[in-house]
């Protein structure tokens, strides 16, 4: 698949199954990730690959975080939260490793990590995999951040759920003109 086709045909897929990217495929995904725009070559990212039993541990962490955030959460809510990482055979947590820098504001470093995440999603699609970028409360939860090694100003920019699409859904056509404005003299 060429680059333009990958860019214009990628879509989020929530229903995922095996196979997930192989070890060799992961090398390619990360090679694409580190080509993201990166002012002053700070390399403000870290990638945590979660698969196998690690998904259960992540589910436990998500449930613990929910209990801390919402002490009144029911057991059913905690179990639902615990099962979320099992929706895909592989998850990559993308963490923005934010540092103080005189030329590169924090927001720019987070955006760079987001661009690295998008490169992973596009590369996975081009390789025949499917996925969905999930965020929500776990990205901002101190318990989850600590468990994944995000410290100080670091931010989890997303959890990339990867695998093979369980079923193919049609790609909706986006009316791009609705989002474009041209300025001229």
C-alpha positions as CSV (number, residue, x, y, z in Angstrom):
1,X,0.0,0.0,0.0
2,X,1.5,3.4,-0.9
3,X,1.6,6.3,1.5
4,X,-1.4,8.2,0.0
5,X,-3.6,5.2,0.0
6,X,-2.6,4.5,3.7
7,X,-3.4,8.1,4.7
8,X,-6.7,8.2,2.9
9,X,-8.0,4.7,3.8
10,X,-7.1,4.3,7.4
11,X,-10.0,4.1,9.8
12,X,-10.5,3.2,13.4
13,X,-11.5,-0.4,14.0
14,X,-12.7,-1.5,17.5
15,X,-13.4,-5.2,16.8
16,X,-9.9,-6.7,16.8
17,X,-8.5,-10.3,17.0
18,X,-5.2,-12.1,16.4
19,X,-2.9,-11.8,14.8
20,X,-1.3,-8.7,16.3
21,X,1.9,-7.2,14.9
22,X,4.9,-9.6,15.2
23,X,8.2,-8.7,16.8
24,X,9.6,-7.8,13.4
25,X,6.4,-5.8,12.6
26,X,6.8,-3.8,15.8
27,X,10.3,-2.8,14.8
28,X,8.8,-1.3,11.6
29,X,6.1,0.4,13.6
30,X,8.6,2.0,15.9
31,X,10.9,3.0,13.0
32,X,7.9,4.9,11.6
33,X,7.0,6.4,15.0
34,X,10.4,8.0,15.6
35,X,10.2,9.8,12.2
36,X,7.5,12.0,13.7
37,X,8.2,15.8,13.7
38,X,10.4,16.5,16.7
39,X,11.7,20.0,17.4
40,X,15.3,20.0,18.7
41,X,15.4,16.2,18.5
42,X,14.2,15.7,22.0
43,X,12.6,12.3,21.2
44,X,9.8,13.1,23.6
45,X,8.2,9.7,23.6
46,X,8.2,6.2,25.1
47,X,6.2,3.2,23.9
48,X,5.0,0.4,26.2
49,X,3.9,-2.8,24.4
50,X,1.3,-4.7,26.3
51,X,0.2,-8.1,25.2
52,X,-0.6,-11.5,26.6
53,X,-1.1,-11.5,30.4
54,X,0.1,-7.9,30.5
55,X,-3.3,-7.0,29.2
56,X,-4.9,-8.5,32.4
57,X,-2.5,-6.5,34.6
58,X,-3.4,-3.4,32.7
59,X,-7.0,-4.2,33.2
60,X,-6.4,-4.5,37.0
61,X,-4.6,-1.1,36.9
62,X,-7.6,0.5,35.1
63,X,-10.0,-1.0,37.7
64,X,-7.8,0.1,40.6
65,X,-7.7,3.6,39.1
66,X,-11.5,3.7,38.7
67,X,-12.0,2.7,42.3
68,X,-9.6,5.5,43.4
69,X,-11.3,8.1,41.2
70,X,-14.8,6.9,41.9
71,X,-15.0,5.2,45.2
72,X,-18.7,4.5,44.7
73,X,-18.1,2.6,41.4
74,X,-19.9,-0.8,41.4
75,X,-18.2,-4.1,40.9
76,X,-19.9,-4.3,37.5
77,X,-18.3,-1.0,36.5
78,X,-14.9,-2.2,37.7
79,X,-15.2,-5.5,35.8
80,X,-16.2,-3.7,32.7
81,X,-13.2,-1.5,33.1
82,X,-10.9,-4.4,33.9
83,X,-11.9,-6.1,30.6
84,X,-11.2,-3.2,28.3
85,X,-7.5,-4.1,27.5
86,X,-8.8,-7.6,26.4
87,X,-10.5,-6.0,23.4
88,X,-7.3,-6.3,21.3
89,X,-4.4,-8.7,21.2
90,X,-1.9,-5.9,21.6
91,X,-1.9,-2.4,23.1
92,X,0.8,0.2,22.7
93,X,0.7,2.9,25.4
94,X,2.3,6.1,24.0
95,X,3.8,8.3,26.6
96,X,5.0,11.9,26.0
97,X,8.2,12.2,27.9
98,X,7.9,15.9,28.6
99,X,10.9,17.9,29.7
100,X,11.6,21.6,30.2
101,X,13.4,23.1,27.2
102,X,13.9,26.8,26.3
103,X,12.8,26.3,22.7
104,X,10.3,23.5,22.8
105,X,7.1,24.1,25.0
106,X,5.5,21.1,26.7
107,X,2.5,21.2,24.3
108,X,4.8,20.8,21.3
109,X,6.4,17.7,22.9
110,X,2.9,16.2,23.5
111,X,2.0,16.9,20.0
112,X,5.2,15.2,18.8
113,X,4.3,12.1,20.8
114,X,0.8,12.2,19.2
115,X,2.4,12.4,15.8
116,X,4.5,9.3,16.7
117,X,1.3,7.5,17.7
118,X,-0.4,8.5,14.4
119,X,2.7,7.1,12.5
120,X,2.3,3.8,14.3
121,X,-1.4,3.7,13.4
122,X,-0.7,4.5,9.7
123,X,2.2,2.0,9.5
124,X,0.1,-0.7,11.1
125,X,-2.7,0.0,8.6
126,X,-0.3,-0.1,5.7
127,X,1.0,-3.5,6.9
128,X,-2.6,-4.9,6.9
129,X,-3.4,-4.5,10.6
130,X,-6.2,-2.6,12.2
131,X,-6.6,-0.6,15.3
132,X,-8.1,2.1,17.3
133,X,-6.5,4.9,19.4
134,X,-8.2,5.1,22.8
135,X,-7.8,7.7,25.4
136,X,-10.3,8.7,28.1
137,X,-9.8,8.7,31.9
138,X,-6.9,6.2,32.0
139,X,-4.7,8.6,30.1
140,X,-5.0,11.3,32.7
141,X,-5.2,9.1,35.8
142,X,-2.2,9.4,38.2
143,X,-2.4,5.7,39.2
144,X,-2.3,4.5,35.6
145,X,0.5,7.0,34.7
146,X,2.6,5.8,37.6
147,X,2.1,2.1,36.8
148,X,3.3,2.8,33.2
149,X,6.3,4.8,34.4
150,X,5.0,8.2,33.4
151,X,6.6,10.7,35.8
152,X,6.4,14.4,36.5
153,X,5.1,16.2,33.4
154,X,4.8,13.1,31.3
155,X,1.5,12.4,29.6
156,X,-0.1,9.3,28.2
157,X,-1.3,10.5,24.8
158,X,-3.1,7.3,24.0
159,X,-3.5,3.5,24.1
160,X,-3.2,2.1,20.6
161,X,-5.2,-1.1,20.4
162,X,-3.8,-3.2,17.5
163,X,-4.7,-6.5,15.8
164,X,-6.6,-7.8,12.8
165,X,-10.1,-6.5,12.0
166,X,-12.7,-9.1,13.1
167,X,-15.0,-7.7,10.4
168,X,-14.6,-5.1,7.7
169,X,-16.8,-2.0,7.9
170,X,-17.2,0.3,4.9
171,X,-15.1,3.4,4.9
172,X,-17.3,6.5,5.1
173,X,-16.5,9.3,2.7
174,X,-15.5,12.5,4.5
175,X,-16.7,15.8,3.1
176,X,-13.2,17.4,3.4
177,X,-14.4,20.8,2.0
178,X,-16.4,21.2,5.2
179,X,-13.1,21.5,7.1
180,X,-11.1,23.7,4.8
181,X,-10.9,27.5,4.6
182,X,-8.6,29.4,2.2
183,X,-7.2,32.8,3.0
184,X,-6.0,35.0,0.2
185,X,-5.0,38.6,-0.4
